[in-house]
Amino acid sequence: MIVRSLELENFKRFRSLRLELEQGLNVVKGPNESGKTTLMQALMALLYWKPDSKRQEVKECCSWGAGDGFALSAVFESSGGSWMLAKDFSRHIALLERGGERVRDLSSIDSWIAEQTGLPIEDLYRSTACIGHDDVAMLNGRKKELEDGLQASVTGGKTGISASRVIASMERDRGELEKGTDRPAKKPGPLARKLAQLDALEKEIRELELRVEEQRRNRRREKELKEEAEKLQDELVALERTQESFQERQDLERELAELKERHSDILPLLEAMEKRDSLVRERRERFGELERALRERGDRLELAAARRRNLQESLAQLEEERERLVLPPSTPFEYRMTSQGGQLVPARLTFLRRDGPPTNILPAKFGEERYPLGAALVLGGIAGAFLRPWLAFLMALGAALLVVAVRDRRAREAEARELAAATLEKRAEEIRIELSSLERSEKELIDRIGAASVENFQEIRQSYLNLVEEQRNLENALDRMARGQTREQVESKVRELITSIQVKERLLRERQREGVGPVHDQQARVRSEKLRSRLKEIGDELVRLRVELERGSGEEERLLELEEQKASLAEEVQSLRETVQAYKLAEEWMKEARSAVVRTVKERVQERVGALVAGITGGRYTRVRMDDDFKLYAHSPEKGDEVPVERLSRGTVDQVYLSARLALLESICGERRPPLLLDDPFVTFDRGRIERSLSILRDFAREHQVILFTCSDNYDAAADRVIDLSA
């Protein structure tokens, strides 16, 4: 692969630059800071950098004040023809073009570069085909890239997929799988996640197992409590039967007492009814025929008797009054005056009785006015005598009037007594006549009734009335007691009561034979209370257990489901662990295989390095060994043994490592010929070794394009093309 031209735009110090190169040895010379290293970096950027990269190195390559990007392009010539590769880092695009064929896909462009150079990555290019004067001896720092290149050279890999990449990919994949298993990670890998899930699942299972075990204990406890409750309930039923038996006994005793009390209460009613019936019979037997006569004539006789008694009382009173009229004049009496025509006159004469109310005898119509007049004159005369002695005659006149008045009154009293006596006698005679008539009427009525006398009639009538009164009172009492019940109803009720009493007494005897007394009832009550309290506790606990069981319902199914998930997850974890183990085994196998391949290639490289070193050193060092870390050892003729190259002189070290790079480049690239970029690699060489090195480069340039960047003019004669940057 030959670079025919290289163009730079806004790349570091070059605003615009175009270089034309030839096949063979190209010398690009210029003083320090003329851009030689910049051109090497530009070629690396064109081949390996992504145009859309935002890393700091890309930003630093942009020319000052040129915006935010740069552009690179080159024309390459290979066995496949001429190709133009361009990358615009400001527009973030790439283009690979040959004739009418254009490729813009970065992956395709990278594959083309790897195919043409045999060096798929920048680090491998810098380890072999890009050699600066400061990093000639920096070989083992890129061990991985060199091993990949050597492995690819043996296996024929052309796309950069090397064993190291496979191993790294497997290590990366295994690392992703194992990420977070040995230490915490923000984004743990599948195995750590699965293990975390498994741990969480196991923790949940353990907690669920505890809850399920608690549920099972709750079920066992529920069963035990139900069995205990059933036994206690049976015992409580028996105790309640005992209490019921005693209660029935008490109820029977109370009901029996109530029935007997009702029987006692109703017996007087029945007895009263019997007595009433007896009175009815007695009334019918004793007064059956006389009852009508007594009803019809008894009232008349009773009225006559009452009238006779009243007349007798009136007659006795008249006799008493008549006797008083003949009493001496000293008998007390009083005048009752009345007003007639404006004058006071006697109205009546009344005797005052010692043993009764006053008796009015006769109206007093004689002049009572003399008494006040006489009294007034006496009083006026007494008063006038003090004033005028001649007025004393008024007192005498008044006294005379009083004397005349007293004499007249006594005369009138005697006249009144005689008149009153005659009046009373007349009234008494009238009463005696009426009494005689009544006695004859009573006799006729008594004879009609059949009584011996009025007294006998009164006795018969009183007996009848007493019997009627007794019957009436009894009927009234029965009305209050029976409340509308007939004797038949009462007798039926009595029979029912007697039957109920007999039944209750029989049941009471049965209960008494059971032997349940107050002591047994009290014991049963105490025990029942304890049982009810315990049953309540059991009920409360059963409610709590049911709540817990309902809350935990489905946990056993959930546990089985989690167990299945755990088994499945454990299988996944085991599968991932087996995958990790398979990765480890594959890594070990790949590493062993790669080591075997690399060792085989290293043997050939060692021979080629020995030949190149011998040519540069003029045969002083002919044998070189490369260990697994690409550390070089040279056989020292003076010591007769190999020594680390680092112990040799700086020039010899650079010469050995330059030979190793060239040998590695030949081995890794094989038939592919990438351009060899050298940045003053001979600054530590003496003149003889520089000439021998140039001779080797001239031979190398027959198959590879060599671009040598230098500050010196010493290489112009050997160059196929010289580019002076200072010009």
Steps between C-alpha positions, in 0.01 A plus 500: 500500500651828385398853599510704181380829644397644836289815553443687828253782568493685835701226666713650776756735343400417143213707368539325168768255384537245223790251477590279207679174593675224306545129537825414682677723750343846550693748719297782652738742660474823685613673812338449837132602521469495124216242516669164451329334801179677399511327159545158667204577730291619203562171318401303816187718538403442137538124535357434848315798653118524492382824332218533757731449796480760778814403690735773609780391265277574201415846632867578562589423136281773361692810378465810713201709387395244238170406659411166651657252255754410237515290183748234383527307178749271324535297184614140553623253243483127554462181301132576480552835333500863609278614791420839643422517873363824652377586852337830590507546879293819483216335311560161667503303175738258325529392139689219328489532126637306202372594158124515534495290816443694821494366853382717791443233761769528767498128574560420131775762483668356813481151349663624179786663697553184705498292183749727319742556788462183704498732803135541615564742786714807556693354793616203294609735219695711749658184647630386165482736199515839676829556684592823674847581630368504858308172490727273297559283808136516619399157382371302801262785583280378214519132573134435433500664159817318397363165612179567306699586194718191526197278558325654197809443288486129580122448488457711189268749665436793273228694680672561828307240693788360696526253782570787738182665392313176539659452841432862591145463374458186705660669800275797444195280464605297801565823688158624405357172619697510827476875553392578851561149637828583677431866583208741471431649158262766376392278214549140610526226241247225431660258746507760778144601419389141499688436824342812650162383378575156639608649834190719510289202398661280766448775756138534392467121509649489850262773614214328320598166651484662843159642417384168351628319808316759707191435287538127560540560872193724483305224326614246760415748771164567336430126492602464865285796600201367306539160666533667839202722425297197395581320825430811703177553310391144578582554866324835492192337346500244781540776759227702331278193516575482873421870536193461282388207715543708813344798329210282387468381858492860621261593220280203587502600865419858408234398250357251749488775761337731250246232402420429863473872562267534205306198628485663842391823339227339292362281779336798677333584169369148470394501864329836446319358200395200704384731781312712248329193367426397858349842570292475187373162611433628854318806365294280275421253782428757777346787310383343180126579555538802729761670277236638261277622783797648675601673180145629426368584851811524704573846367152623585522358848841647536367840396212472745736403776725791417203737499382361831842554654509859377149569639591350833807719518293809409239409767767459764644839410155666522441342838829639621420849373155493658655408835730801475209737447374422843838573659529796746559856371868474579548287194748677268358650182599755241331756278573522137416849371409594146456834324147593384434846357828631641418373857638201696227241597527153664537236232488177705540360851764232539568279805860404559535122553764359728528175307433616147465779256273804574124455432301770321165531683322808374573809296568800725300788348472717802681839546851441581577862421432598860816339623739707286303818573500447871868411500575814296311725742675349800838550342408857384380591847819377662709697256280813522512502882864588486427795276157613618345360813151553371569243228496218759121458437597335167662216694180448701291508187724236337481271808120523494494398136719198576273382783192525279679310225596211734146464631355494149754239388409259777137523411571430139722200596220334689267550208759357264553191715133417496475547124811284434378218724173480313682497168734215607212287632320530169809395307562200731144378450546505125820291528328242724223458247754442218692250716190297558432489129858386430477224761189364335675503159806321643279233653333434170839471322644270768197276478537479126870410530439244768717654774400473859579858569672804364810399696479151353456654156798718561707197603391302190558796276835575662610138451398522137673834454816368671498199271449720195772738619739213561421358157544844342834554674610153399397565141697826500802321642462225241480759223833641616655159553365305205533775241234354282584135562230249553509235768563237233800694374631544852451131576676413171787728593520342845513155340777620264691646791470176697619304194794740445590480868504122484717506182741752651524301821583184303767685294637656817534159661691381190735797521546446870593137436786627272665626814599842357503738788611857558858387569518313171344796320751741654790273409362467148465878473859559616632232267282627213631852550857372481415296191333798331799716584733239354274457196507876450880494518502212252258688276716814508811296426321315219397835351860617518621173349241522220610855426863390487411195292297712260781754482745218430273315259683398189841517668557125465418524130726805488772298675467219246512757222810661654660157543442438131640845421795426726562168325474672162720786616750257651512325163560834331771584755656159449478549124666842533769352724554224249517769230757689708692179552475428128633851432788438738579167342471651152721792608758263639485289185519806275787641703685171483429470129603859438811454708587193299442690175690804623788285618519342157500842329743641754752235412496616139500865609800432727695357206409799281587746784838327544572532129404870490696578821801319359476709182472830695768419763739352248467152650568599865159371613354214305253334736198666664225339715157643554307391813122483545488870592694594185799586711822449299817326608824508294783249515814681620824356354701651786293332772415191303136532610191696409429826677199731497527743214440787743846434647665576167577845369212731403593477132514120512163489681341716227660288228374173652147634546501652149592157365226344715242744364597431144493126561162524671364714218610241245352218708170672585426657163623216288425580138330829593732799481395797715711817476786505752513832688832587670559815705882538530553148637881520449588793726683264741679304222863554403583565139590142418178363646300781332640393159425136572151593621437708187612203292246284679233768448582516129450127479175534706381783271502269201174348636381767744453871459726664760439856617789630708450824692827665600671829580819396318618498138689174553233290336443699184740293291322176586150640448275437202324829579592785730239744637637809669243647738711808558452592133 
